Amino acid sequence: MKPYRDMSDEEWQMVAPLLPELRPRSELRGRPLANTRAVLNGVLWVMYSGASWSTLPRKYPSYQTCHRRFKSWHDSGVLARVMLAKAHDPISTLRLLPLNPASGTAVVQRF
């Protein structure tokens, strides 16, 4: 299996409109919102590798942020639409397998 690579600019342009826009916090306290592209790359890394969230490499936002958005995107169907868009990309051969309730993650499989 090839190692995971982050999305190219072309792939990002294809899936960015599918992701919901995050509204800035009404309070000015707390951390700023993490970059959506970096979060999606982190989510896809976990799904592709099958590794646990806590082993997410440091180049991505925190695993808590990635996992929280993963759950939100999975529950709302956004992640399935992103994977479908990537599947229609001739370069991509990814398929989203169902969420595993025990681990709280879904798996990407190459076919």
Residue pairs with C-beta under 8 A, 6 or more apart in sequence:
1 110
4 44
4 45
4 48
4 49
6 41
7 15
7 37
7 40
7 41
7 44
11 86
11 89
11 92
12 37
14 85
14 86
14 89
15 40
15 82
15 85
15 86
16 36
16 37
18 78
18 81
18 82
18 85
19 36
19 40
19 73
19 78
19 82
20 76
20 78
22 33
22 36
24 33
25 33
34 61
34 62
34 65
35 61
36 69
38 60
38 61
39 60
39 61
39 65
39 66
39 69
40 69
40 82
41 60
42 56
42 60
42 61
42 63
42 66
43 66
43 69
43 70
43 73
43 79
44 108
45 51
45 56
45 57
45 60
46 52
46 53
46 56
46 63
46 66
46 70
46 105
47 96
47 105
47 106
47 107
47 108
48 94
48 108
50 107
52 103
53 63
53 64
53 66
53 67
53 104
53 105
54 63
55 63
56 62
56 63
56 66
60 66
67 104
70 79
70 105
70 106
71 104
72 78
73 79
73 82
74 80
74 99
74 106
79 96
79 106
80 96
83 94
83 95
83 96
83 108
86 92
86 94
87 93
87 94
87 95
93 110
93 111
94 108
94 109
94 110
95 108
95 109
95 110
95 111
96 106
96 107
96 108
97 106
97 107
97 108
97 109
98 106
99 105
99 106
100 106
100 107
